[in-house]
Amino acid sequence: MRLLILRWEFPLLPSLFALASHFVIVFQEFYKPGPKSWETSLLCVPIFAYIWANVFSILVDQTPASMLSASLATALPCACLAIYFFYSRQIKRKPDPQVSTAKALGIALSGLALVALAAYGMGQITTCTNAKCRGATELFGNFRFSSFYMICLWGGWISMCSFLILHEVLRRFKR
């Protein structure tokens, strides 16, 4: 625990993005009248991405498996929260779209494959030495943190949407 506290990073853009998402969630959930929506869980991705990027960059080596697990650690709680909102708030769904079940399954699996491919690529990059990368350190933190942050942020959003599509496909089979 001491290691996490001592090496925790506060880069400008990721921490501001997580803080802004937190304030929007608080405003949306507590101060906005009327029914809430599942889209609130989309705002949890930047918060989890900031947290998991710090934890993984401090405790784990940068490998494709650790990148993929960091991305999934971001996406799974957010997808579960969205599914919880679907059922607890009885959100009215639109009628079934004209997308077939096989096509929806293909979209979801291709999204997950894209995240796995991106995690493999980010795990293979070791460091960045040119001047542009050093300048980005001020905005996004050191290279190791920023690579975990980017895979958590973008991979988290793509994986979360893929998991929600898979949930919809399973819901269609259940009927």
CORNORFEN-V460739 format. One line per field, one symbol per residue. burial: 1 if it has 9 or more other C-alpha atoms within 8 Angstrom, else 0. A space follows every 10 residues. Layout:
burial=???
This chain:
burial=0001000100 1101101110 1101111100 0000001101 1111111111 0111111100 0111111101 1111110110 1110110010 0000000000 0001101110 1100110111 1110000000 0011011111 1011111111 1110111111 1111110010 00000
